[in-house]
Amino acid sequence: MPDFIDKEACQQRSSDTHHEDLIIKVRQHLEEDLCFRGRTSFVGIVQRDETIILSGQLPSYHLKQLLQEAVRRVPGVQYVENQTHIK
């Protein structure tokens, strides 16, 4: 890379884009799941390194577990931290 290009900034943007891509992939995967189709706006999704962090409120423990397992199956997701709460 030429000297006038900030290599660290480029790497950070690349990392940010990767995080955004994985979050988009997770949302798309959930939209394809019959249990969560049309309800993904109620689930917060954040990525920290290799971990997807889920937040929000769900009506049952069963849906909480289904959500976690659905996200775990998305290619590129290494770990899932499920911080959702039951109403």
MDTraj code that builds the backbone (N, CA, C; nanometers):
import mdtraj as md
import numpy as np

residues = "MET PRO ASP PHE ILE ASP LYS GLU ALA CYS GLN GLN ARG SER SER ASP THR HIS HIS GLU ASP LEU ILE ILE LYS VAL ARG GLN HIS LEU GLU GLU ASP LEU CYS PHE ARG GLY ARG THR SER PHE VAL GLY ILE VAL GLN ARG ASP GLU THR ILE ILE LEU SER GLY GLN LEU PRO SER TYR HIS LEU LYS GLN LEU LEU GLN GLU ALA VAL ARG ARG VAL PRO GLY VAL GLN TYR VAL GLU ASN GLN THR HIS ILE LYS".split()
xyz = np.array([
    [0.0833, -0.1172, 0.0000],
    [0.0000, 0.0000, 0.0000],
    [0.0885, 0.1245, 0.0000],
    [0.0486, 0.2266, -0.0734],
    [0.1268, 0.3502, -0.0710],
    [0.1314, 0.4089, 0.0701],
    [0.2355, 0.4907, 0.0985],
    [0.2558, 0.5479, 0.2309],
    [0.1413, 0.6387, 0.2747],
    [0.0735, 0.7027, 0.1804],
    [-0.0304, 0.7989, 0.2171],
    [-0.1615, 0.7306, 0.2583],
    [-0.1697, 0.5992, 0.2465],
    [-0.2899, 0.5260, 0.2866],
    [-0.2693, 0.4723, 0.4275],
    [-0.3632, 0.5007, 0.5136],
    [-0.3575, 0.4561, 0.6532],
    [-0.3966, 0.3087, 0.6592],
    [-0.2961, 0.2217, 0.6721],
    [-0.3196, 0.0765, 0.6706],
    [-0.4108, 0.0338, 0.7855],
    [-0.3890, 0.0909, 0.9024],
    [-0.4694, 0.0532, 1.0195],
    [-0.6168, 0.0910, 0.9983],
    [-0.6415, 0.2075, 0.9416],
    [-0.7790, 0.2496, 0.9156],
    [-0.8450, 0.1576, 0.8131],
    [-0.7703, 0.1170, 0.7122],
    [-0.8244, 0.0254, 0.6111],
    [-0.8585, -0.1093, 0.6731],
    [-0.7711, -0.1591, 0.7595],
    [-0.7978, -0.2869, 0.8253],
    [-0.9196, -0.2760, 0.9154],
    [-0.9348, -0.1636, 0.9866],
    [-1.0501, -0.1438, 1.0746],
    [-1.1784, -0.1405, 0.9922],
    [-1.1781, -0.0690, 0.8794],
    [-1.2965, -0.0641, 0.7934],
    [-1.3299, -0.2019, 0.7405],
    [-1.2280, -0.2791, 0.7051],
    [-1.2490, -0.4151, 0.6570],
    [-1.3120, -0.5003, 0.7666],
    [-1.2637, -0.4851, 0.8895],
    [-1.3186, -0.5586, 1.0026],
    [-1.4627, -0.5166, 1.0301],
    [-1.4904, -0.3854, 1.0243],
    [-1.6264, -0.3354, 1.0452],
    [-1.7205, -0.3910, 0.9395],
    [-1.6744, -0.3943, 0.8145],
    [-1.7560, -0.4476, 0.7059],
    [-1.7836, -0.5948, 0.7278],
    [-1.6839, -0.6709, 0.7745],
    [-1.7024, -0.8128, 0.8035],
    [-1.8081, -0.8303, 0.9116],
    [-1.8031, -0.7475, 1.0172],
    [-1.9018, -0.7561, 1.1250],
    [-2.0406, -0.7257, 1.0723],
    [-2.0531, -0.6196, 0.9911],
    [-2.1828, -0.5840, 0.9339],
    [-2.2339, -0.6964, 0.8454],
    [-2.1461, -0.7569, 0.7669],
    [-2.1859, -0.8660, 0.6783],
    [-2.2388, -0.9846, 0.7580],
    [-2.1731, -1.0198, 0.8673],
    [-2.2168, -1.1335, 0.9472],
    [-2.3498, -1.1033, 1.0159],
    [-2.3669, -0.9819, 1.0648],
    [-2.4933, -0.9437, 1.1274],
    [-2.6064, -0.9494, 1.0248],
    [-2.5803, -0.9024, 0.9039],
    [-2.6809, -0.9095, 0.7966],
    [-2.7132, -1.0550, 0.7661],
    [-2.6115, -1.1390, 0.7606],
    [-2.6308, -1.2814, 0.7341],
    [-2.7176, -1.3461, 0.8425],
    [-2.6918, -1.3099, 0.9689],
    [-2.7706, -1.3640, 1.0802],
    [-2.9160, -1.3204, 1.0668],
    [-2.9400, -1.1910, 1.0398],
    [-3.0778, -1.1419, 1.0240],
    [-3.1485, -1.2128, 0.9084],
    [-3.0797, -1.2294, 0.7968],
    [-3.1396, -1.2979, 0.6816],
    [-3.1749, -1.4418, 0.7166],
    [-3.0861, -1.5083, 0.7883],
    [-3.1105, -1.6464, 0.8296],
    [-3.2344, -1.6538, 0.9193],
    [-3.2470, -1.5584, 1.0112],
    [-3.3632, -1.5579, 1.0998],
    [-3.4919, -1.5278, 1.0230],
    [-3.4841, -1.4402, 0.9231],
    [-3.6027, -1.4094, 0.8414],
    [-3.6501, -1.5313, 0.7629],
    [-3.5595, -1.6224, 0.7323],
    [-3.5960, -1.7445, 0.6599],
    [-3.6539, -1.8505, 0.7534],
    [-3.6342, -1.8332, 0.8831],
    [-3.6833, -1.9284, 0.9825],
    [-3.8299, -1.8964, 1.0144],
    [-3.9173, -1.9943, 1.0034],
    [-4.0605, -1.9707, 1.0244],
    [-4.0918, -1.9161, 1.1638],
    [-4.0142, -1.9509, 1.2628],
    [-4.0384, -1.9027, 1.4003],
    [-4.0095, -1.7537, 1.4154],
    [-3.9213, -1.6996, 1.3319],
    [-3.8766, -1.5617, 1.3510],
    [-3.9064, -1.4701, 1.2337],
    [-3.9622, -1.5225, 1.1271],
    [-3.9932, -1.4413, 1.0095],
    [-4.0827, -1.3239, 1.0497],
    [-4.0402, -1.2031, 1.0144],
    [-4.1169, -1.0835, 1.0458],
    [-4.1002, -1.0346, 1.1884],
    [-4.0200, -1.1022, 1.2675],
    [-4.0017, -1.0652, 1.4080],
    [-3.8573, -1.0294, 1.4417],
    [-3.7725, -1.0237, 1.3431],
    [-3.6298, -1.0021, 1.3721],
    [-3.6007, -0.8615, 1.4230],
    [-3.6915, -0.7669, 1.4009],
    [-3.6671, -0.6310, 1.4512],
    [-3.6741, -0.6257, 1.6034],
    [-3.7309, -0.7292, 1.6654],
    [-3.7411, -0.7341, 1.8109],
    [-3.6166, -0.7956, 1.8760],
    [-3.5242, -0.8406, 1.7931],
    [-3.4025, -0.9042, 1.8441],
    [-3.2836, -0.8157, 1.8119],
    [-3.2092, -0.7778, 1.9165],
    [-3.0868, -0.7027, 1.8956],
    [-2.9740, -0.7989, 1.8625],
    [-2.8949, -0.7637, 1.7620],
    [-2.7835, -0.8492, 1.7205],
    [-2.6584, -0.7631, 1.7108],
    [-2.5571, -0.8010, 1.7880],
    [-2.4300, -0.7297, 1.7887],
    [-2.3202, -0.8341, 1.7757],
    [-2.2114, -0.7950, 1.7110],
    [-2.0976, -0.8862, 1.7009],
    [-1.9800, -0.8291, 1.7768],
    [-1.9190, -0.9132, 1.8590],
    [-1.7947, -0.8790, 1.9292],
    [-1.6965, -0.9904, 1.8976],
    [-1.5982, -0.9584, 1.8161],
    [-1.5009, -1.0571, 1.7689],
    [-1.5742, -1.1730, 1.7006],
    [-1.5604, -1.2935, 1.7521],
    [-1.6233, -1.4106, 1.6896],
    [-1.7572, -1.4456, 1.7537],
    [-1.8068, -1.3568, 1.8406],
    [-1.9285, -1.3854, 1.9152],
    [-2.0439, -1.2993, 1.8672],
    [-2.1585, -1.3607, 1.8460],
    [-2.2824, -1.2884, 1.8181],
    [-2.3564, -1.2762, 1.9509],
    [-2.3943, -1.1533, 1.9859],
    [-2.4652, -1.1273, 2.1103],
    [-2.6092, -1.0921, 2.0766],
    [-2.7022, -1.1673, 2.1353],
    [-2.8451, -1.1480, 2.1113],
    [-2.9076, -1.0798, 2.2321],
    [-2.9987, -0.9861, 2.2074],
    [-3.0696, -0.9194, 2.3164],
    [-3.2147, -0.8967, 2.2746],
    [-3.2962, -0.8585, 2.3709],
    [-3.4373, -0.8340, 2.3448],
    [-3.5240, -0.9193, 2.4350],
    [-3.6546, -0.9199, 2.4064],
    [-3.7484, -0.9979, 2.4866],
    [-3.8243, -1.0950, 2.3977],
    [-3.8414, -1.2144, 2.4483],
    [-3.9153, -1.3188, 2.3783],
    [-4.0252, -1.3717, 2.4703],
    [-4.1330, -1.4257, 2.4126],
    [-4.2447, -1.4708, 2.4956],
    [-4.2224, -1.6034, 2.5667],
    [-4.1196, -1.6807, 2.5268],
    [-4.1011, -1.8109, 2.5927],
    [-3.9541, -1.8533, 2.5907],
    [-3.9225, -1.9392, 2.6866],
    [-3.7878, -1.9959, 2.6936],
    [-3.7604, -2.0801, 2.5685],
    [-3.8628, -2.1481, 2.5196],
    [-3.8494, -2.2309, 2.3998],
    [-3.8018, -2.1466, 2.2806],
    [-3.8631, -2.0293, 2.2601],
    [-3.8200, -1.9425, 2.1499],
    [-3.6782, -1.8898, 2.1728],
    [-3.6440, -1.8668, 2.2973],
    [-3.5074, -1.8223, 2.3293],
    [-3.4071, -1.9273, 2.2835],
    [-3.4350, -2.0527, 2.3113],
    [-3.3462, -2.1617, 2.2708],
    [-3.3451, -2.1789, 2.1186],
    [-3.4630, -2.1687, 2.0557],
    [-3.4688, -2.1792, 1.9092],
    [-3.3876, -2.0683, 1.8430],
    [-3.3970, -1.9473, 1.8974],
    [-3.3212, -1.8345, 1.8441],
    [-3.1712, -1.8625, 1.8523],
    [-3.1278, -1.9055, 1.9666],
    [-2.9858, -1.9332, 1.9874],
    [-2.9358, -2.0398, 1.8901],
    [-3.0112, -2.1455, 1.8743],
    [-2.9691, -2.2533, 1.7845],
    [-2.9728, -2.2104, 1.6381],
    [-3.0713, -2.1285, 1.6005],
    [-3.0791, -2.0796, 1.4626],
    [-2.9568, -1.9940, 1.4301],
    [-2.9177, -1.9082, 1.5227],
    [-2.8015, -1.8212, 1.5006],
    [-2.6729, -1.9032, 1.5002],
    [-2.6649, -2.0008, 1.5858],
    [-2.5448, -2.0855, 1.5933],
    [-2.5165, -2.1559, 1.4606],
    [-2.6201, -2.1843, 1.3833],
    [-2.6037, -2.2557, 1.2557],
    [-2.5628, -2.1668, 1.1389],
    [-2.5572, -2.0358, 1.1600],
    [-2.5191, -1.9443, 1.0510],
    [-2.3692, -1.9585, 1.0247],
    [-2.3302, -1.9812, 0.8995],
    [-2.1880, -1.9910, 0.8678],
    [-2.1136, -1.8639, 0.9087],
    [-2.0021, -1.8809, 0.9780],
    [-1.9226, -1.7668, 1.0237],
    [-1.9424, -1.7342, 1.1701],
    [-2.0507, -1.7843, 1.2290],
    [-2.0749, -1.7604, 1.3714],
    [-1.9989, -1.8650, 1.4515],
    [-1.9121, -1.8189, 1.5405],
    [-1.8335, -1.9101, 1.6230],
    [-1.8994, -1.9330, 1.7583],
    [-1.9475, -1.8242, 1.8200],
    [-2.0073, -1.8327, 1.9530],
    [-2.1339, -1.7480, 1.9568],
    [-2.2291, -1.7867, 2.0425],
    [-2.3519, -1.7108, 2.0609],
    [-2.3673, -1.6805, 2.2091],
    [-2.3864, -1.5556, 2.2401],
    [-2.4157, -1.5126, 2.3775],
    [-2.5603, -1.4644, 2.3772],
    [-2.6482, -1.5431, 2.4362],
    [-2.7904, -1.5144, 2.4329],
    [-2.8308, -1.4369, 2.5575],
    [-2.8469, -1.3056, 2.5437],
    [-2.8867, -1.2197, 2.6550],
    [-3.0348, -1.1826, 2.6478],
    [-3.1125, -1.2549, 2.5674],
    [-3.2551, -1.2241, 2.5583],
    [-3.3239, -1.2582, 2.6898],
    [-3.4354, -1.1914, 2.7140],
    [-3.5136, -1.2114, 2.8357],
    [-3.6514, -1.2643, 2.7992],
    [-3.7130, -1.3348, 2.8914],
    [-3.8484, -1.3855, 2.8710],
    [-3.9452, -1.2840, 2.9312],
    [-4.0491, -1.2517, 2.8565],
    [-4.1510, -1.1564, 2.9051],
    [-4.2279, -1.2153, 3.0202],
])
top = md.Topology()
chain = top.add_chain()
for i, resn in enumerate(residues, 1):
    res = top.add_residue(resn, chain, resSeq=i)
    for name in ("N", "CA", "C"):
        top.add_atom(name, md.element.get_by_symbol(name[0]), res)
traj = md.Trajectory(xyz[None], top)
